[in-house]
């Protein structure tokens, strides 16, 4: 036997051993997969799809219209057939050219140029253009998608909400059926499998099983390396101390970084859908640190992550044991009569309720209010319209009634499917088909560190605020008062985000217009729900729009707005310091009455979502 033969034999033996090892791993992973799926709790069917009546009405309307005007159906079909045949002919032509030895690169210089295709990151691999098989699969998928969307647009006898829902769910089907989501039609995954002798597929199966096991059988794609971050160690590290704790929240007072501070403190209420440390990911982009560096005493609420024992916890509990308690504590600890309050997202909505309540009680504890991407008028539900109709809310009510909480993954899944290709299918392809480890990305780590919602509170929010729009229209009953949006009359600044798909700036604007304050400042930051708020001065990445005229509609407001380069943070601070009082010696956290209980970020933020 030659040396070469021995080398071949050795390599073959190694490959066989590796194959055996992989087969053993597949067998073990398959067993784990079966076990975890067997343990999965059945979900409420209504959470997975809309009431089937929607599709039935759409189909009936479509076919009724076509029966009355069959020419339109024939024209659509002819166009679809023509594009499909053209896709096939182009693929055939490519195959013929590849066999033609006269072409230097297999291309026919006399062939007409193919029509340009839409830019789509899913199809960035050159094989989608160069290989006939992949080109045909891609082109036919895009043709099918166009036909489906055209059919949805042709449906006439549906109201605006049903048509919007139909379009959303049609897009979900289109996104789900993309060829990139299947191994046999994903050139990136196939190349990776060949390069790694199938190891990428084994690693992908490992990632899939691990994600299922981590979420009780629910398929929630891990977006970030969970081992790369630790709260309080390399994220949420701004120095501060917990000075109070009750069943709803921990109150953190941050340590001063200046010799003097403004007399009136800031109390910041983050959303309880996620953890507060989105505002303190790391030093260079921490809004919390930046505020303290500007010479303010800052209190931040860290909400509890509720379990089933919080089933009867309502918005009233968040207001009384969270908002009102934190405001009173900040006043007492600092020895002042007023605070400046900040509310982000749902906490901004609830801050508005609290301000109306304080108005009716004659309590002037809040000197000014700042709202970050906060909805208060829900007359237009935007991208969430598909999820805020009775069939879905009924299903959520049924789901939370059994477990006491709305599990964090329901909200996370809703947000993710609004950007399905970026937040669902793209990460799933990389993790499960390519076998890649999730990136060490702090923002995505925070995004996956979700929080539950108490059952009663979740239903209140969905029914009375989102669906019935009580606060903006008829009044929201709380503590024997009927609260109204127009009673929010403290000086205010609202920060919204231009491409926010969760709280559209135009809808935030409508709410601010109805508030009763004589002093209103409205700002639209570039970017979305997170990046538009976490927009540090040092990066100078996103600018913002300002217009003092709030009497016009949102289109006219934006048309007349002035664009400013850079972060809105300095603009807000300049506005805030006029309402923050004189300079006083810097305050260390806590008092004799409220001693330090724990170092920031505290214990509640470390709580993982449990049911």
C-alpha positions in Angstrom: 0.0 0.0 0.0 1.4 3.4 -0.9 1.7 6.4 1.3 -1.1 8.0 -0.6 -3.3 5.0 -0.1 -2.6 5.1 3.7 -3.6 8.8 3.7 -6.8 8.0 2.0 -7.6 5.2 4.4 -6.7 7.4 7.4 -9.0 10.1 6.2 -11.8 7.7 5.5 -11.5 6.3 9.0 -11.7 9.7 10.5 -14.7 10.6 8.4 -16.4 7.3 9.4 -15.7 7.9 13.1 -17.0 11.4 12.8 -20.1 10.1 11.0 -20.8 7.6 13.8 -20.4 10.3 16.4 -22.8 12.6 14.6 -25.3 9.8 14.2 -25.2 9.1 17.9 -25.7 12.9 18.6 -28.6 12.9 16.2 -30.2 10.0 18.0 -29.7 11.6 21.4 -31.0 15.0 20.1 -34.0 13.3 18.5 -34.9 11.8 21.9 -34.6 15.1 23.6 -36.7 16.7 20.9 -39.5 14.2 21.3 -39.3 14.6 25.1 -39.5 18.4 25.2 -42.4 18.5 22.6 -44.3 15.9 24.7 -44.1 18.2 27.7 -45.3 21.3 25.8 -48.5 22.7 27.3 -51.2 23.1 24.6 -51.7 26.7 23.7 -55.0 28.5 23.2 -55.8 27.9 19.5 -56.9 31.5 19.0 -53.4 32.7 19.7 -52.0 31.0 16.6 -54.3 32.3 13.9 -57.3 34.6 13.5 -60.9 33.5 13.5 -61.5 31.4 10.3 -64.5 33.6 9.5 -62.0 36.2 8.3 -60.6 34.0 5.6 -64.1 32.7 4.7 -65.4 36.3 4.3 -62.3 37.2 2.2 -62.7 34.2 -0.1 -66.4 34.8 -0.5 -65.8 38.4 -1.4 -63.0 37.6 -3.8 -65.0 34.9 -5.7 -68.1 37.0 -5.7 -66.2 39.9 -7.3 -64.7 37.5 -9.8 -68.1 36.0 -10.7 -69.4 39.4 -11.5 -66.2 40.3 -13.4 -64.6 37.1 -14.7 -62.4 39.1 -17.1 -60.4 40.5 -14.1 -59.8 36.9 -12.8 -58.7 35.8 -16.3 -56.3 38.8 -16.6 -54.7 38.0 -13.3 -54.3 34.4 -14.1 -52.8 35.1 -17.5 -50.3 37.5 -15.9 -49.4 34.8 -13.3 -49.1 32.1 -15.9 -47.0 34.3 -18.1 -44.6 35.2 -15.3 -44.3 31.6 -14.2 -43.5 30.4 -17.8 -41.0 33.2 -18.1 -39.3 32.2 -14.9 -39.0 28.6 -16.2 -37.8 29.8 -19.6 -35.1 31.9 -18.0 -33.9 28.9 -16.0 -33.9 26.7 -19.1 -31.9 29.3 -21.0 -29.3 29.5 -18.2 -28.9 25.7 -18.3 -28.5 25.8 -22.1 -25.9 28.5 -21.9 -24.0 26.7 -19.2 -23.7 23.7 -21.6 -22.6 26.0 -24.4 -18.8 25.8 -24.6 -18.6 28.9 -26.8 -19.6 31.2 -23.9 -16.7 32.2 -21.7 -18.9 32.2 -18.6 -21.9 30.2 -19.8 -23.9 33.3 -20.6 -25.4 34.2 -23.9 -24.3 37.7 -24.9 -27.3 37.9 -27.3 -29.9 37.1 -24.6 -32.0 40.0 -23.4 -31.3 41.3 -20.0 -33.5 39.8 -17.2 -35.8 42.3 -15.5 -34.3 43.6 -12.3 -35.4 41.9 -9.1 -36.3 43.7 -5.8 -33.3 44.0 -3.5 -33.8 41.4 -0.7 -31.2 40.4 1.8 -32.5 36.9 1.9 -31.3 36.4 -1.7 -27.8 37.9 -1.4 -26.0 34.7 -2.2 -24.7 34.8 -5.8 -26.1 31.3 -6.4 -29.6 32.8 -6.6 -28.5 34.4 -9.8 -26.0 31.9 -11.2 -27.6 28.5 -10.6 -30.7 27.9 -12.7 -32.4 25.8 -9.9 -32.1 28.5 -7.3 -32.9 31.3 -9.7 -36.2 29.5 -10.7 -37.1 28.8 -7.1 -36.5 32.4 -6.1 -38.2 34.0 -9.0 -41.3 31.7 -8.7 -41.5 32.5 -5.0 -41.5 36.2 -5.7 -44.1 35.7 -8.5 -46.3 33.8 -6.1 -45.9 36.4 -3.4 -46.9 39.2 -5.8 -50.0 37.2 -6.9 -51.1 36.6 -3.3 -50.7 40.3 -2.4 -52.6 41.3 -5.5 -55.4 39.0 -4.6 -55.7 40.5 -1.2 -55.8 44.0 -2.6 -58.6 42.9 -4.9 -60.9 42.0 -2.0 -63.5 44.7 -1.8 -66.3 43.8 0.6 -64.2 43.9 3.8 -64.0 46.8 6.2 -60.6 48.6 6.8 -59.7 46.5 9.9 -60.5 43.1 8.3 -58.6 44.0 5.1 -55.6 45.1 7.2 -55.7 41.8 9.1 -56.0 39.8 5.9 -53.0 41.6 4.5 -51.0 41.0 7.6 -51.7 37.3 7.8 -51.2 36.9 4.0 -47.7 38.4 4.5 -47.0 36.0 7.3 -47.8 33.1 5.0 -45.6 34.6 2.3 -42.7 35.1 4.7 -43.1 31.6 6.2 -43.0 30.0 2.7 -39.8 31.7 1.6 -37.3 29.2 0.0 -34.6 30.4 2.4 -36.6 28.8 5.2 -36.0 25.3 3.8 -32.8 23.4 3.7 -33.2 22.1 0.1 -33.7 25.6 -1.3 -31.3 27.5 0.8 -27.8 27.7 -0.8 -26.2 29.2 2.2 -27.2 26.3 4.4 -26.4 23.7 1.8 -22.9 25.2 1.3 -22.3 25.3 5.0 -23.4 21.7 5.4 -20.9 20.6 2.7 -18.1 22.7 4.1 -18.6 21.2 7.6 -19.4 17.6 6.5 -22.9 18.0 8.0 -21.6 19.4 11.3 -23.6 22.6 10.9 -26.8 20.6 10.7 -26.0 18.7 13.9 -25.1 22.0 15.6 -28.3 23.5 14.3 -30.4 20.6 15.7 -28.6 21.1 19.0 -29.6 24.8 19.0 -33.2 24.0 18.1 -33.6 21.4 21.0 -31.9 23.8 23.4 -34.3 26.6 22.6 -37.3 24.4 22.9 -36.1 23.0 26.3 -35.4 26.6 27.6 -39.0 27.6 26.8 -41.1 24.6 27.8 -41.5 23.5 24.2 -42.4 26.9 22.8 -40.2 27.7 19.8 -38.5 31.0 20.7 -35.3 31.6 18.8 -32.5 32.8 21.0 -31.3 36.1 19.5 -28.2 36.6 21.6 -25.5 34.6 23.5 -27.0 34.5 27.0 -23.6 33.5 28.5 -21.9 36.7 27.2 -23.8 39.1 29.6 -24.5 39.3 33.3 -26.8 42.0 34.7 -24.8 44.1 37.1 -21.4 42.9 35.7 -21.1 44.0 32.1 -24.6 45.5 31.6 -26.7 47.7 34.0 -23.5 48.8 35.8 -24.2 52.5 36.6 -23.5 52.9 40.3 -26.7 53.2 42.4 -28.6 51.6 45.3 -32.0 50.1 46.0 -33.6 52.3 48.7 -37.0 50.8 48.7 -38.7 47.5 47.8 -42.4 46.4 47.8 -44.3 43.6 45.9 -44.4 45.7 42.7 -41.1 47.4 42.4 -37.6 48.3 43.7 -36.7 51.9 43.7 -33.1 52.6 42.7 -31.4 55.9 43.5 -28.3 56.5 41.4 -25.2 57.8 42.9 -24.2 61.4 42.0 -21.2 62.1 39.7 -21.2 65.9 40.2 -20.6 67.9 43.4 -24.0 69.6 43.1 -27.3 68.5 41.6 -30.6 70.1 40.7 -33.0 70.4 43.6 -35.9 68.6 42.0 -35.2 64.9 41.3 -36.2 62.8 38.3 -38.3 59.7 38.7 -38.1 57.5 35.7 -40.7 54.7 35.1 -39.6 52.2 32.4 -42.1 49.7 30.8 -42.7 46.5 32.7 -43.0 44.5 29.5 -39.2 44.4 29.5 -36.4 45.2 32.0 -35.3 48.8 32.8 -31.7 48.2 31.8 -32.4 49.0 28.2 -31.5 52.5 29.4 -28.3 51.3 31.0 -26.8 48.6 28.7 -23.3 49.9 28.9 -21.6 53.1 29.9 -21.2 54.7 26.4 -24.9 54.5 25.6 -26.5 54.6 29.0 -29.2 57.3 29.4 -29.2 56.6 33.1 -25.5 57.5 33.4 -25.8 60.5 31.1 -28.6 61.9 33.3 -26.6 61.6 36.5 -23.6 63.2 34.7 -25.7 66.2 33.9 -26.2 66.8 37.6 -29.6 65.3 38.5 -30.7 63.1 41.3 -32.2 60.1 39.4 -34.6 57.5 40.7 -35.5 54.5 38.5 -38.2 52.0 39.1 -37.3 48.3 38.5 -40.5 46.4 38.2 -41.1 42.9 39.6 -41.3 40.1 37.1 -44.7 38.6 38.1 -45.6 35.0 38.4 -49.1 33.3 38.9 -49.4 34.8 42.4 -49.9 38.2 40.7 -53.0 37.1 38.8 -55.3 39.7 40.3 -52.8 42.5 40.1 -54.3 45.4 38.1 -53.2 48.7 36.6 -54.4 50.2 40.0 -51.6 48.3 41.7 -49.0 49.7 39.3 -50.3 53.2 39.9 -50.6 53.0 43.7 -47.7 50.8 44.7 -45.5 51.9 41.8 -46.1 55.4 40.4 -47.5 57.1 43.5 -45.2 55.3 45.9 -42.1 56.1 43.9 -43.1 59.8 43.6 -43.8 60.1 47.3 -40.5 58.3 48.2 -38.4 60.6 45.9 -40.0 63.6 47.5 -39.4 62.4 51.0 -35.8 61.2 50.4 -34.8 64.5 48.7 -36.9 66.7 51.0 -38.8 68.4 48.2 -42.4 68.9 47.2 -42.2 68.0 43.5 -40.5 65.7 41.1 -40.0 65.6 37.3 -41.5 62.3 36.0 -40.5 60.3 32.9 -42.6 57.4 31.5 -41.5 55.0 28.7 -43.9 53.1 26.5 -46.7 51.5 28.6 -45.3 53.3 31.6 -45.8 56.6 29.8 -49.4 55.6 29.2 -49.8 54.8 32.9 -48.0 58.0 33.9 -50.7 59.9 32.0 -53.4 58.0 34.0 -51.5 58.9 37.2 -51.3 62.6 36.2 -55.1 62.7 35.6 -55.6 61.1 39.0 -53.3 63.6 40.8 -55.1 66.4 39.0 -58.5 65.3 40.4 -57.0 64.8 43.8 -55.5 68.3 43.8 -52.0 66.9 44.2 -49.2 68.9 42.5 -46.4 66.4 43.2 -45.3 66.3 39.5 -43.7 69.5 38.2 -43.2 68.2 34.6 -43.7 65.0 32.6 -41.6 63.5 29.8 -43.1 60.7 27.7 -40.9 58.3 25.7 -42.9 56.7 22.8 -46.1 56.6 24.9 -49.5 56.0 23.4 -52.5 57.6 25.1 -55.0 57.6 22.2 -55.6 54.1 20.8 -58.2 55.1 18.1 -55.8 53.9 15.5 -54.1 50.7 16.6 -51.5 50.7 13.8 -49.5 47.6 13.2 -51.1 45.9 16.2 -54.6 46.0 14.6 -54.4 42.3 13.7 -53.8 41.4 17.4 -56.3 43.7 19.0 -59.5 42.3 17.6 -61.9 40.2 19.8 -60.8 36.8 18.6 -57.2 37.3 19.7 -58.0 39.2 22.8 -60.6 36.5 23.7 -57.8 33.9 23.3 -55.4 35.9 25.4 -58.0 36.3 28.1 -58.6 32.5 28.0 -54.8 31.9 28.2 -54.1 34.2 31.1 -57.1 33.0 33.0 -55.6 29.6 33.3 -52.0 30.6 34.3 -52.5 33.9 36.0 -50.1 35.8 33.8 -49.6 36.6 30.1 -46.4 34.6 29.4 -43.6 36.8 28.2 -43.2 34.9 24.9 -46.7 35.9 23.7 -45.8 39.6 23.7 -42.3 38.8 22.4 -43.7 36.7 19.6 -46.2 39.5 18.7 -43.4 42.1 18.4 -41.1 39.7 16.5 -43.7 38.8 13.8 -44.1 42.4 13.0 -40.6 42.1 11.6 -40.6 38.4 10.9 -37.7 38.1 8.5 -35.4 40.1 10.8 -36.5 38.7 14.2 -37.8 35.2 13.5 -36.8 33.6 10.2 -33.4 35.2 9.8 -32.2 34.2 13.3 -33.8 30.7 12.9 -31.9 30.1 9.7 -28.6 31.1 11.2 -29.2 29.1 14.4 -31.0 25.9 13.2 -29.9 25.5 9.5 -26.4 27.1 9.7 -25.6 25.9 13.2 -24.2 29.3 14.2 -24.1 30.4 17.8 -26.2 33.6 18.6 -24.1 36.8 18.7 -22.9 38.5 21.8 -25.2 41.5 21.3 -26.4 43.3 24.4 -29.5 44.8 22.8 -30.7 41.4 21.7 -29.8 39.9 25.1 -32.1 42.5 26.7 -34.8 41.8 24.1 -34.8 38.1 25.1 -34.9 38.8 28.8 -38.7 39.2 28.9 -41.2 39.8 31.6 -44.7 38.4 32.2 -47.8 40.5 32.6 -50.4 39.9 35.4 -53.6 38.5 34.0 -55.9 41.2 35.2 -53.7 44.0 34.2 -53.1 42.5 30.7 -56.9 42.3 30.1 -57.5 45.8 31.4 -54.9 47.2 29.1 -56.1 45.3 26.0 -59.8 45.7 26.6 -60.2 49.2 28.1 -57.3 51.1 26.8 -56.4 49.5 23.4 -59.9 48.3 22.3 -62.3 50.7 23.9 -59.9 53.7 24.1 -61.5 54.8 27.4 -58.8 57.2 28.5 -59.1 59.3 25.4 -62.8 59.0 24.8 -65.2 58.1 27.7 -62.9 58.2 30.7 -61.0 55.4 32.5 -62.4 54.4 35.9 -59.8 54.1 38.7 -60.0 54.6 42.4 -63.5 56.0 42.2 -62.4 58.6 39.6 -63.1 58.8 35.9 -59.7 59.7 34.4 -59.5 61.8 31.2 -56.6 62.4 28.8 -57.4 66.2 28.7 -56.6 66.4 32.5 -52.9 65.9 31.8 -52.0 69.5 32.3 -48.4 69.7 33.6 -45.6 71.0 31.3 -44.6 68.1 29.1 -42.2 66.9 26.5 -43.0 63.9 24.3 -40.2 62.0 22.5 -41.4 59.8 19.7 -39.6 57.8 17.0 -39.9 58.2 13.2 -39.9 54.5 12.3 -41.4 53.1 15.5 -43.7 50.2 14.7 -44.9 49.7 18.3 -46.0 53.2 19.1 -46.2 55.2 15.9 -45.3 58.8 16.3 -48.4 59.9 14.5 -50.6 58.1 17.1 -48.5 59.5 20.0 -49.0 62.9 18.5 -52.8 62.6 18.5 -52.7 61.8 22.3 -50.4 64.8 23.1 -52.7 67.1 21.1 -55.6 66.1 23.5 -53.6 66.7 26.7 -54.5 69.8 28.6 -51.1 71.3 29.2 -50.4 74.8 28.1 -46.7 73.9 27.6 -46.1 71.1 25.2 -43.0 70.1 23.3 -43.1 67.4 20.8 -40.0 65.7 19.3 -39.7 63.0 16.6 -36.4 61.2 16.8 -35.0 59.3 13.8 -35.0 55.5 14.0 -37.3 53.2 16.0 -38.8 52.3 19.4 -35.4 51.6 21.0 -32.7 53.1 18.9 -34.6 56.4 18.7 -34.6 56.7 22.5 -31.2 55.1 23.3 -29.5 57.7 21.1 -26.4 58.8 22.9 -24.9 62.2 22.2 -21.4 60.7 21.6 -22.6 58.7 18.6 -24.2 61.6 16.7 -26.1 58.9 14.7 -29.7 60.0 14.6 -31.2 63.4 14.4 -34.6 64.7 15.4 -37.5 66.9 14.2 -39.1 69.7 16.2 -42.2 71.9 15.4 -43.9 74.1 18.0 -47.2 74.1 16.2 -49.3 71.3 17.6 -52.6 72.5 16.2 -52.1 70.9 12.8 -52.4 67.3 11.8 -49.4 65.0 11.9 -48.6 65.3 8.2 -48.6 69.1 8.4 -46.6 69.0 11.6 -43.8 67.0 9.9 -43.9 69.1 6.8 -43.3 72.2 8.9 -40.8 70.6 11.3 -37.2 71.6 11.5 -34.6 68.8 11.4 -31.7 68.9 13.9 -28.6 66.8 13.7 -27.7 64.7 16.6 -29.4 63.3 19.7 -32.4 64.8 21.3 -30.9 64.3 24.8 -29.3 67.8 25.1 -32.6 69.4 23.9 -34.5 67.5 26.6 -31.9 68.4 29.3 -32.1 72.1 28.3 -35.9 71.9 28.7 -35.7 70.0 31.9 -33.2 72.1 33.8 -35.6 75.1 33.6 -37.9 73.0 35.7 -35.4 71.3 38.0 -34.8 74.1 40.6 -31.6 75.5 42.1 -28.3 73.6 42.7 -27.9 71.8 46.0 -25.2 69.6 47.4 -25.1 66.1 45.7 -27.2 63.5 47.5 -26.0 60.1 48.4 -28.6 57.3 48.1 -31.0 56.6 50.9 -31.7 58.1 54.3 -32.0 56.8 57.9 -35.7 56.1 57.2 -34.9 54.5 53.8 -31.5 52.8 54.1 -29.7 51.2 51.2 -31.1 47.7 50.7 -29.0 46.5 47.9 -26.6 47.8 45.2 -28.0 48.6 41.8 -29.4 47.0 39.6 -31.1 45.2 42.5 -32.8 41.8 42.7 -36.1 42.2 40.7 -34.3 42.9 37.4 -32.6 39.5 37.7 -35.9 37.6 38.0 -36.6 35.4 35.0 -40.1 35.1 33.6 -41.9 32.2 35.4 -45.5 31.2 35.3 
